[in-house]
Amino acid sequence: MSDMPIEASDRHVITSERVYTPEGVGPAAVIIEGERILDVVEITAVPAGLARVDLGELALLPGLVDCHVHVNQPGRTHWEGFDTATAAAAAGGVTTLVDMPLNCLPVTTTVAGLEAKLADCRSCLWIDAGFWGGVVPGNAGELPGLAARGILGAKAFLCDSGIDEFPASDEATLREAMVALAKAGIPLLAHAELEGPVHADPSQAPNEDPSRYECWLHARPAAWEEAAIALLIRLCRETGCAVHIVHLSAASAIPSLRAARAEGLPITVETCPHYLCLCAEEVPPDATLFKCAPPVREAANREGLWSALREGVIDLVVTDHSPCTPDLKAGGFMEAWGGIASLSLGLSSVWAEASRRGVALESLVEWMSAAPARMTGLAGHKGAIAKGHDADLFAFDPDQEFTVGAEHLHFRHKVSPWLGRRVRGRIHRTWLRGQLIYAIDRTPHFAAAPRGRPLLRTP
C-alpha cells in the first residue's frame, strides 16, 4: 500500500480493487477535492499528477454512521467522553455518530442542555457528531426549540431509563411529543419496553439466582417489547410522526412491525451487534459485562433477528455503545449497570456472524452506512461513496480475523464482553472529509489533532 502524509493535499485520489459504491463493487478510483468526493472513476482514468493512495486488495467502504452512542458528556466523562468515544469510533470505521440525550448531565431535553453539550464537544471530536434530543414528561414545549437548534430527532423511554434525570414517558407524553416532532419533520426514537408482569402468575415466579443470566433475561420478557411496539404503532398511525425503534431485541415483535410497514407507516427499526452475535445460552455466571436492556436473548431469537434484517423489516445496525466505570458492573445481574461497550468493534463483530451466514459485505454497507444516514437525515452527504458526498471512507480487510484484546478498545474503560472473542474484518485506515484520521500501521494511530464537527440539522 502506497503512503501519504496524514495531512492530505487538496486534491488526491484513493484507489482500490474493491470500492463499494451504490452502483456496485469493483476496481475504482475515488477522487477527493477538499472535503468531498469529486468523482468516482475507473483507475485508468485518474488524471496524472495527483497524490495517490493505492489500497490494492483492501476494500474501500463508506464511513459507518452509528446513530446510537452514549457519549455521556458533559457530566459523566468518568464513564466516557467525546474524545475517547469518537477516537474509538474512528478506529472502527465510524465517521459519523449521533449522541444519545441521556447519561450526560444535563440531559438533552432542553435547548440549554444541547448548548452545554455543543460547548463541550467542539474541540474534541475525532469524527462528526449529530445529536438526539430527549422526550420526558413536561418538555413538549422544548421540542420546537430543540428542533430549530438542530437535533436530528428525539428519544423517549417507555420504561425506567436508569437515570433519574430522564424519566419514562407515558402515552399522553408520547402523543404530545409526537405531534410536535411531526410538525418539525423529525422522528421519535423509542426505547420500546413497556413494563408489565414478568410472570403470568407472579405467585409462581421462581426465586432465581442473581448471579445467573437467566435471572436478568426473565426479568425483561419479550412481551414488554411487544406491548411497547404495539403502542408506538398506534401512536404513529394517529399522529403521523415517524417512529424509530431503537435496539430491537425481541424477534417476536417482527410480525407487528412487518404489518405496520406494509400499511405504509413511517417506522424504522435498528438492532445491535450484541443481539446479532451473542446469545443468552453462552453468558457465564456473574458475567455482567453482557447485561443490557432489552437483554440479549436466546440463540433462536438471534436467528429471527437475522431473518428480519435480510428481509428488510430491520433497517439498520448500530452499536448502542453504553459504557460505564468498571465498578458499576459489580454485583449480580439485577444490580449491575446495563450497557455494552462496542465502539471500534461493530463492523468486525457483525461481519464475523454475517459472513458465516452467507451475507454479502454489501448488505453491511447498507445496514451500517447507507440506512443510518437516511434515517438521520444525513444521506445527502454521508453514508455512500458518491460524487458530492463527504469523503468519509475507510480501508477494510474483510478476511483478517483477530481475537479482541484491550489494545483494540480505544474507549475509556476496557470493559466489554467482546474481549477474548474472535471477530472478522480489520479496519486499516479511516478518512474524515478527505483527511486521514486513523491508520493501523502508524504510531500513533491517530492524526495530530481531532477535526470532527457537530452536525446540526437545518430546519
Beta strands, then each sheet from edge to edge (+ up, - down):
strand 1: 11-21
strand 2: 24-33
strand 3: 36-41
strand 4: 51-54
strand 5: 59-62
strand 6: 64-69
strand 7: 94-99
strand 8: 128-131
strand 9: 133-134
strand 10: 154-157
strand 11: 188-191
strand 12: 243-245
strand 13: 267-271
strand 14: 316-317
strand 15: 393-403
strand 16: 422-432
strand 17: 435-439
sheet 1: 3+ 2- 1+ 4+
sheet 2: 3+ 2- 1+ 5+ 15- 16+ 17-
sheet 3: 6+ 7+ 8+
sheet 4: 9+ 10+ 11+ 12+ 13+ 14+
end
